[in-house]
């Protein structure tokens, strides 16, 4: 951090170089966040699969019974 006793020109130069370094660091690819998108998609896929399994276990028998009724109604007996 710039010292208050520094002349104003030196402080401005220090702030300029600091802002340039921050800009360069933010423009460079971050190794830690390279796989973040893939991990987010995997987590989303996992949550959707858990939700679909819960929905099928909750409504599966009711859907099966309704489908059997439709099939029996369509068959000529």
PyMOL commands that set and color helices and strands:
alter all, ss='L'
color gray80, all
select helices_A, chain A and resi 8-27+31-33+36-74
alter helices_A, ss='H'
color red, helices_A
deselect
rebuild
show_as cartoon
